[in-house]
Amino acid sequence: MAPGRCFLFGLVHGCGFAGVLSEIGLPENTFVPALISFNLGVEIGQTIVILASILIFQSWKSREPWYRNRITIPVSAAISALAFYWTIERILA
């Protein structure tokens, strides 16, 4: 992924978490440790989800000819639809 795309992805991703943080609020006297703890928790959670996805979806079946049409494309479309829905929901909220 090009550096510009990575930056843009990180910026949009960070804006989503900033919205969550503004809703739950952070304690004023421990702002920095709370922010770091929140971000580390999010990153650990994402790592767990990615590793679980790799274990589930990159099995020996991924080399089968039908895998792309029956698994990869529908799952990618579902993820894209959900992301689009959340984007519209946040814009209109």
DSSP file (Angstrom, degrees, kcal/mol; ACC not computed):
  #  RESIDUE AA STRUCTURE BP1 BP2  ACC     N-H-->O    O-->H-N    N-H-->O    O-->H-N    TCO  KAPPA ALPHA  PHI   PSI    X-CA   Y-CA   Z-CA
    1    1 A M              0   0    0      0, 0.0     5,-0.0     0, 0.0     0, 0.0   0.000 360.0 360.0 360.0 135.2    0.0    0.0    0.0
    2    2 A A     >  -     0   0    0      1,-0.1     4,-2.4     4,-0.0     3,-0.4  -0.310 360.0-115.3 -66.6 149.7    1.4    3.4   -0.9
    3    3 A P  H  > S+     0   0    0      0, 0.0     4,-2.5     0, 0.0     5,-0.2   0.856 115.7  54.2 -55.9 -37.5    2.4    5.7    1.9
    4    4 A G  H  > S+     0   0    0      2,-0.2     4,-2.3     1,-0.2     5,-0.1   0.898 109.2  47.3 -64.3 -40.2   -0.3    8.2    1.0
    5    5 A R  H  > S+     0   0    0     -3,-0.4     4,-2.7     2,-0.2    -1,-0.2   0.891 111.3  51.4 -68.0 -39.3   -3.0    5.6    1.2
    6    6 A C  H  X S+     0   0    0     -4,-2.4     4,-2.6     2,-0.2    -2,-0.2   0.923 110.7  48.9 -62.8 -43.2   -1.7    4.3    4.5
    7    7 A F  H  X S+     0   0    0     -4,-2.5     4,-2.5    -5,-0.2    -2,-0.2   0.933 112.4  47.6 -61.8 -46.1   -1.8    7.9    5.9
    8    8 A L  H  X S+     0   0    0     -4,-2.3     4,-2.5     2,-0.2     5,-0.2   0.912 112.2  49.5 -62.7 -43.3   -5.3    8.4    4.6
    9    9 A F  H  X S+     0   0    0     -4,-2.7     4,-2.8     1,-0.2    -1,-0.2   0.931 112.4  48.1 -60.5 -45.6   -6.5    5.1    6.1
   10   10 A G  H  X S+     0   0    0     -4,-2.6     4,-2.7     2,-0.2    -2,-0.2   0.877 111.0  51.3 -62.8 -38.4   -4.9    5.9    9.4
   11   11 A L  H  X S+     0   0    0     -4,-2.5     4,-2.0     2,-0.2    -2,-0.2   0.934 113.8  42.4 -65.5 -46.8   -6.5    9.3    9.4
   12   12 A V  H  X S+     0   0    0     -4,-2.5     4,-1.6     2,-0.2    -2,-0.2   0.913 115.5  50.8 -65.4 -42.3  -10.0    8.0    8.7
   13   13 A H  H  X S+     0   0    0     -4,-2.8     4,-1.6    -5,-0.2    -2,-0.2   0.921 110.4  49.3 -60.8 -46.0   -9.4    5.2   11.2
   14   14 A G  H  X S+     0   0    0     -4,-2.7     4,-2.4     1,-0.2    -1,-0.2   0.861 105.8  56.9 -63.5 -37.1   -8.3    7.6   13.9
   15   15 A C  H  X S+     0   0    0     -4,-2.0     4,-1.8     1,-0.2    -1,-0.2   0.876 104.3  53.7 -63.1 -36.6  -11.3    9.9   13.3
   16   16 A G  H  X S+     0   0    0     -4,-1.6     4,-1.5     1,-0.2    -1,-0.2   0.918 111.6  44.1 -63.2 -43.1  -13.6    6.9   14.0
   17   17 A F  H  X S+     0   0    0     -4,-1.6     4,-2.7     1,-0.2    -2,-0.2   0.841 108.0  58.3 -72.4 -31.7  -11.9    6.3   17.3
   18   18 A A  H  X S+     0   0    0     -4,-2.4     4,-2.1     1,-0.2    -1,-0.2   0.887 104.6  52.5 -62.7 -36.9  -11.8   10.0   18.2
   19   19 A G  H  X S+     0   0    0     -4,-1.8     4,-1.3     2,-0.2    -1,-0.2   0.902 110.1  47.5 -63.4 -41.2  -15.6    9.9   17.9
   20   20 A V  H  X S+     0   0    0     -4,-1.5     4,-2.2     1,-0.2     5,-0.3   0.923 111.4  50.6 -65.3 -44.2  -15.8    7.0   20.3
   21   21 A L  H  X S+     0   0    0     -4,-2.7     4,-2.5     1,-0.2    -2,-0.2   0.868 107.1  53.6 -63.8 -36.1  -13.5    8.7   22.7
   22   22 A S  H  < S+     0   0    0     -4,-2.1    -1,-0.2     1,-0.2    -2,-0.2   0.832 110.3  48.8 -68.1 -29.7  -15.6   11.9   22.7
   23   23 A E  H  < S+     0   0    0     -4,-1.3    -2,-0.2    -3,-0.3    -1,-0.2   0.906 120.3  33.8 -74.9 -42.3  -18.7    9.9   23.5
   24   24 A I  H  < S-     0   0    0     -4,-2.2    -2,-0.2    -5,-0.1    -3,-0.2   0.754 102.8-146.2 -86.6 -23.8  -17.2    8.0   26.4
   25   25 A G     <  -     0   0    0     -4,-2.5    -3,-0.1    -5,-0.3    -2,-0.1   0.325   3.2-116.3  73.8 151.7  -14.9   10.8   27.6
   26   26 A L        -     0   0    0     -4,-0.1     5,-0.1     9,-0.0     2,-0.1  -0.951  32.7 -99.6-122.3 144.3  -11.5   10.5   29.2
   27   27 A P    >   -     0   0    0      0, 0.0     3,-0.5     0, 0.0     7,-0.2  -0.406  26.9-139.0 -64.2 135.3  -10.6   11.5   32.7
   28   28 A E  G >  S+     0   0    0      1,-0.2     3,-0.9     2,-0.2     4,-0.2   0.884  98.6  51.0 -62.7 -41.3   -8.9   14.9   32.7
   29   29 A N  G 3  S+     0   0    0      1,-0.3    -1,-0.2     2,-0.1     3,-0.1   0.684 121.9  31.1 -77.5 -16.7   -6.2   14.1   35.3
   30   30 A T  G <> S+     0   0    0     -3,-0.5     4,-2.2     1,-0.1    -1,-0.3  -0.198  77.6 134.7-129.6  42.4   -5.1   10.8   33.6
   31   31 A F  H <> S+     0   0    0     -3,-0.9     4,-2.6     2,-0.2     5,-0.2   0.930  70.8  46.0 -60.0 -51.8   -5.7   11.8   30.0
   32   32 A V  H  > S+     0   0    0      2,-0.2     4,-2.6     1,-0.2     5,-0.2   0.944 115.3  44.2 -64.7 -50.4   -2.4   10.5   28.4
   33   33 A P  H  > S+     0   0    0      0, 0.0     4,-2.6     0, 0.0    -1,-0.2   0.903 115.2  50.2 -61.1 -37.6   -2.3    7.1   30.2
   34   34 A A  H  X S+     0   0    0     -4,-2.2     4,-2.4     2,-0.2    -2,-0.2   0.912 111.8  47.7 -65.5 -41.1   -6.0    6.6   29.4
   35   35 A L  H  X S+     0   0    0     -4,-2.6     4,-2.4    -5,-0.2    -1,-0.2   0.914 113.5  47.0 -65.0 -44.0   -5.5    7.4   25.8
   36   36 A I  H  X S+     0   0    0     -4,-2.6     4,-2.7     2,-0.2     5,-0.2   0.922 112.9  49.3 -64.6 -43.8   -2.5    5.2   25.5
   37   37 A S  H  X S+     0   0    0     -4,-2.6     4,-2.3    -5,-0.2    -2,-0.2   0.909 111.1  50.0 -61.8 -42.1   -4.3    2.3   27.2
   38   38 A F  H  X S+     0   0    0     -4,-2.4     4,-2.3     2,-0.2    -2,-0.2   0.940 112.7  46.3 -61.2 -47.8   -7.3    2.7   24.9
   39   39 A N  H  X S+     0   0    0     -4,-2.4     4,-2.5     1,-0.2    -2,-0.2   0.897 112.0  50.3 -64.9 -40.7   -5.2    2.7   21.8
   40   40 A L  H  X S+     0   0    0     -4,-2.7     4,-2.6     1,-0.2    -1,-0.2   0.911 110.4  50.7 -63.7 -40.8   -3.2   -0.3   22.9
   41   41 A G  H  X S+     0   0    0     -4,-2.3     4,-2.4    -5,-0.2    -2,-0.2   0.907 110.9  48.6 -61.2 -42.6   -6.4   -2.2   23.7
   42   42 A V  H  X S+     0   0    0     -4,-2.3     4,-2.5     2,-0.2    -2,-0.2   0.928 112.7  47.7 -63.8 -45.3   -7.8   -1.4   20.3
   43   43 A E  H  X S+     0   0    0     -4,-2.5     4,-2.3     2,-0.2    -2,-0.2   0.898 112.0  49.2 -65.2 -40.4   -4.6   -2.5   18.5
   44   44 A I  H  X S+     0   0    0     -4,-2.6     4,-2.2     2,-0.2    -1,-0.2   0.923 111.7  50.0 -64.0 -43.0   -4.5   -5.8   20.5
   45   45 A G  H  X S+     0   0    0     -4,-2.4     4,-2.2     1,-0.2    -2,-0.2   0.907 111.0  48.7 -61.0 -42.6   -8.1   -6.4   19.7
   46   46 A Q  H  X S+     0   0    0     -4,-2.5     4,-2.5     1,-0.2    -1,-0.2   0.892 109.7  52.4 -65.6 -39.3   -7.5   -5.8   16.0
   47   47 A T  H  X S+     0   0    0     -4,-2.3     4,-2.6     2,-0.2    -1,-0.2   0.910 109.2  49.7 -63.1 -41.8   -4.5   -8.1   16.0
   48   48 A I  H  X S+     0   0    0     -4,-2.2     4,-2.5     2,-0.2    -2,-0.2   0.919 111.5  48.7 -63.1 -43.6   -6.5  -10.9   17.6
   49   49 A V  H  X S+     0   0    0     -4,-2.2     4,-2.4     2,-0.2    -2,-0.2   0.911 112.3  48.5 -63.8 -42.1   -9.3  -10.5   15.0
   50   50 A I  H  X S+     0   0    0     -4,-2.5     4,-2.4     2,-0.2    -2,-0.2   0.929 112.6  47.5 -64.4 -45.2   -6.7  -10.5   12.1
   51   51 A L  H  X S+     0   0    0     -4,-2.6     4,-2.3     1,-0.2    -2,-0.2   0.908 112.6  49.1 -63.8 -41.0   -5.0  -13.6   13.5
   52   52 A A  H  X S+     0   0    0     -4,-2.5     4,-2.3     2,-0.2    -1,-0.2   0.905 110.9  51.2 -63.5 -40.4   -8.3  -15.4   14.0
   53   53 A S  H  X S+     0   0    0     -4,-2.4     4,-3.2     2,-0.2     5,-0.4   0.904 109.3  50.2 -62.9 -41.7   -9.4  -14.5   10.4
   54   54 A I  H  X S+     0   0    0     -4,-2.4     4,-1.9     1,-0.2    -1,-0.2   0.936 111.8  47.7 -62.0 -45.4   -6.2  -15.8    9.0
   55   55 A L  H  < S+     0   0    0     -4,-2.3    -2,-0.2    -5,-0.2    -1,-0.2   0.885 120.0  38.5 -63.0 -38.4   -6.6  -19.1   10.9
   56   56 A I  H  < S+     0   0    0     -4,-2.3     3,-0.5    -5,-0.2    -2,-0.2   0.940 126.2  30.8 -77.8 -49.3  -10.2  -19.4    9.8
   57   57 A F  H  < S+     0   0    0     -4,-3.2    -3,-0.2     1,-0.2    -2,-0.2   0.633 111.5  60.2 -93.5 -15.1  -10.1  -18.2    6.2
   58   58 A Q  S  < S+     0   0    0     -4,-1.9    -1,-0.2    -5,-0.4    -2,-0.1  -0.089  75.8 131.6-103.9  36.0   -6.6  -19.1    5.1
   59   59 A S  S >  S-     0   0    0     -3,-0.5     3,-1.9     1,-0.1     4,-0.2  -0.060  82.4 -82.5 -72.5-177.1   -7.1  -22.8    5.6
   60   60 A W  G >  S+     0   0    0      1,-0.3     3,-1.2     2,-0.2     4,-0.2   0.735 126.4  70.5 -62.2 -20.5   -6.1  -25.4    3.0
   61   61 A K  G >  S+     0   0    0      1,-0.2     3,-2.1     2,-0.2     6,-0.3   0.732  77.7  78.8 -68.9 -20.5   -9.5  -24.7    1.4
   62   62 A S  G <  S+     0   0    0     -3,-1.9    -1,-0.2     1,-0.3    -2,-0.2   0.701  88.6  57.0 -63.2 -16.9   -8.3  -21.3    0.2
   63   63 A R  G <  S+     0   0    0     -3,-1.2    -1,-0.3    -4,-0.2    -2,-0.2   0.539  82.9 106.9 -89.4  -7.2   -6.4  -23.0   -2.6
   64   64 A E  S X  S-     0   0    0     -3,-2.1     3,-1.1    -4,-0.2     4,-0.5  -0.424  78.7-123.8 -70.0 147.3   -9.6  -24.6   -4.0
   65   65 A P  T 3  S+     0   0    0      0, 0.0     4,-0.5     0, 0.0     3,-0.4   0.808 109.2  52.0 -63.9 -30.4  -10.9  -23.0   -7.2
   66   66 A W  T 3> S+     0   0    0      1,-0.2     4,-2.4     2,-0.1     5,-0.3   0.615  87.4  85.8 -81.5 -11.8  -14.3  -22.3   -5.8
   67   67 A Y  H <>>S+     0   0    0     -3,-1.1     4,-2.5    -6,-0.3     5,-1.7   0.890  86.9  49.8 -60.4 -44.2  -12.9  -20.4   -2.7
   68   68 A R  I  4>S+     0   0    0     -4,-0.5     5,-2.5    -3,-0.4    -1,-0.2   0.935 116.5  40.4 -62.1 -47.2  -12.6  -17.0   -4.3
   69   69 A N  I  45S+     0   0    0     -4,-0.5    -2,-0.2     1,-0.2    -1,-0.2   0.846 125.3  34.7 -72.7 -34.4  -16.2  -17.0   -5.8
   70   70 A R  I  <5S+     0   0    0     -4,-2.4    -2,-0.2     3,-0.1    -3,-0.2   0.728 135.3  12.5 -95.2 -22.8  -17.9  -18.5   -2.7
   71   71 A I  I  X5S+     0   0    0     -4,-2.5     4,-2.4    -5,-0.3     5,-0.3   0.756 122.1  45.9-118.2 -61.3  -15.9  -17.1    0.2
   72   72 A T  I  ><S+     0   0    0     -5,-1.7     4,-2.3     1,-0.2     5,-0.2   0.923 116.1  41.6 -60.0 -51.7  -13.5  -14.2   -0.7
   73   73 A I  H  ><S+     0   0    0     -5,-2.5     4,-2.4    -6,-0.2    -1,-0.2   0.940 117.3  45.4 -67.5 -48.2  -15.8  -12.1   -2.9
   74   74 A P  H  > S+     0   0    0      0, 0.0     4,-2.3     0, 0.0    -1,-0.2   0.910 115.4  47.3 -62.5 -40.1  -19.0  -12.4   -0.7
   75   75 A V  H  X S+     0   0    0     -4,-2.4     4,-2.4     2,-0.2    -2,-0.2   0.917 113.0  49.0 -67.0 -41.5  -17.2  -11.8    2.6
   76   76 A S  H  X S+     0   0    0     -4,-2.3     4,-2.4    -5,-0.3    -1,-0.2   0.899 111.5  49.7 -62.6 -40.8  -15.4   -8.8    1.0
   77   77 A A  H  X S+     0   0    0     -4,-2.4     4,-2.5     2,-0.2    -2,-0.2   0.896 110.5  50.0 -65.5 -40.1  -18.7   -7.4   -0.3
   78   78 A A  H  X S+     0   0    0     -4,-2.3     4,-2.2     2,-0.2    -2,-0.2   0.912 111.6  47.9 -65.2 -42.7  -20.3   -7.9    3.2
   79   79 A I  H  X S+     0   0    0     -4,-2.4     4,-2.4     2,-0.2    -2,-0.2   0.914 112.7  49.3 -63.5 -42.6  -17.4   -6.1    4.9
   80   80 A S  H  X S+     0   0    0     -4,-2.4     4,-2.5     2,-0.2    -2,-0.2   0.904 110.5  50.0 -63.6 -41.9  -17.6   -3.3    2.3
   81   81 A A  H  X S+     0   0    0     -4,-2.5     4,-2.4     2,-0.2    -1,-0.2   0.905 111.4  48.6 -64.1 -41.8  -21.4   -2.9    2.8
   82   82 A L  H  X S+     0   0    0     -4,-2.2     4,-2.5     2,-0.2    -2,-0.2   0.916 111.8  48.9 -65.2 -43.0  -21.0   -2.7    6.5
   83   83 A A  H  X S+     0   0    0     -4,-2.4     4,-2.2     2,-0.2    -2,-0.2   0.904 111.6  49.7 -62.7 -41.5  -18.3   -0.1    6.3
   84   84 A F  H  X S+     0   0    0     -4,-2.5     4,-2.5     2,-0.2     5,-0.2   0.915 110.4  50.6 -62.8 -43.2  -20.4    2.0    3.9
   85   85 A Y  H  X S+     0   0    0     -4,-2.4     4,-2.7     1,-0.2    -2,-0.2   0.931 111.4  47.3 -60.3 -47.4  -23.4    1.7    6.2
   86   86 A W  H  X S+     0   0    0     -4,-2.5     4,-2.2     2,-0.2    -1,-0.2   0.874 110.8  52.8 -63.9 -36.8  -21.3    2.9    9.2
   87   87 A T  H  X S+     0   0    0     -4,-2.2     4,-2.1     2,-0.2    -2,-0.2   0.947 112.6  43.3 -63.2 -48.2  -19.8    5.8    7.2
   88   88 A I  H  X S+     0   0    0     -4,-2.5     4,-2.5     1,-0.2     5,-0.2   0.912 112.4  54.1 -63.6 -42.2  -23.3    7.0    6.1
   89   89 A E  H  X S+     0   0    0     -4,-2.7     4,-1.1     1,-0.2    -1,-0.2   0.900 111.1  45.1 -59.7 -41.9  -24.6    6.6    9.6
   90   90 A R  H  < S+     0   0    0     -4,-2.2    -1,-0.2     2,-0.2    -2,-0.2   0.852 112.3  51.5 -71.8 -34.2  -21.8    8.7   11.1
   91   91 A I  H  < S+     0   0    0     -4,-2.1    -2,-0.2     1,-0.2    -1,-0.2   0.910 116.2  40.1 -67.7 -40.1  -22.1   11.4    8.5
   92   92 A L  H  <        0   0    0     -4,-2.5    -1,-0.2     1,-0.2    -2,-0.2   0.630 360.0 360.0 -84.5 -13.7  -25.9   11.7    9.0
   93   93 A A     <        0   0    0     -4,-1.1    -1,-0.2    -5,-0.2    -2,-0.1   0.488 360.0 360.0 -77.7 360.0  -25.7   11.4   12.8
